[in-house]
Amino acid sequence: MSDDVAAPAAFEIPEGYTALEWRRGFVNQIGPLYRRVRDSSYCMGFLVEDHHTNGLKNAHGGMLMSFADMAWGHVVSVETSSYWVTVRLTVDFLASAHVGDWVEGASEVLSKEGDLYVVRGRIWAGERTLMTGTGVFKPIQKRDPRPGERAYRSE
Amino acid sequence: MSDDVAAPAAFEIPEGYTALEWRRGFVNQIGPLYRRVRDSSYCMGFLVEDHHTNGLKNAHGGMLMSFADMAWGHVVSVETSSYWVTVRLTVDFLASAHVGDWVEGASEVLSKEGDLYVVRGRIWAGERTLMTGTGVFKPIQKRDPRPGERAYRSE
């Protein structure tokens, strides 16, 4: 198992990124995933490897959607330090990601009505936009703040 | 690796279903997946296991979306015997799937304009609808027909 999800030895993690520590279940299966926090903004990233690919040797659509779900919904974690669920996700596939591509994703909050976050997101590899879309996410349970989240206090 | 994606020994594959033979890359990572063909209709299915779960021990949203992509787009394989890509996918999350649940999915074609298939899909576990949505899929390259596809001839 670890052979499949460990990054290749030659891979150098892009500057500012660190590996997500939470790596159980499905997230372990599709990882490793990375995160970069800068001031109040953040990105998530992953390196396309064989275990992410479809029959054409590109990143599988399911992988890109799974990554979009996590990268776009992450803003709810940052803002509320809660567990959250996805209510709706709409994705438009614009271009393919190939083995060896470094893929990144982020979102911005469009609205927050009651407890529903509506965000607009993008997934890209270098200069290429791979996917755009909209997500609706709902926090369901508060938890302790983690590093990089608004409510986190290091002392 | 095989420990993670092999179905539990006690699992009895529901009647009419057979395991998908194509199990490389991402599909191997999220499998095993199953398919049932009856007359001209088909379903796909999977058993929720630990490697499909999120922190709440339900099937991860990314897993359900990945499964929806495959189960709903499969109609393009059946009708055209082509490789295809997803153009757009919209999913509404209605209920959770738990470890041990047998999850199924299928779609119906709403329209076929030019080379774009628009389908309406559903994912369910027993009586519970887990997800509904719409997919736009595009065949990109013909290949040899496979068993269960319209153009397949067994002789």
Interface residues (C-beta under 8 A of the other chain):
Chain A: M1 D3 D4 W22 R24 G25 F26 V27 N28 Q29 I30 D50 H51 H52 T53 N54 G55 L56 K57 A59 H60 G61 G62 M63 M65 S66 F67 D69 M70 Y83 V85 T86 V87 R88 L89 T90 V91 D92 F93
Chain B: M1 D3 D4 W22 R24 G25 F26 V27 N28 Q29 I30 D50 H51 H52 T53 N54 G55 L56 K57 A59 H60 G61 G62 M63 M65 S66 F67 D69 M70 Y83 V85 T86 V87 R88 L89 T90 V91 D92 F93
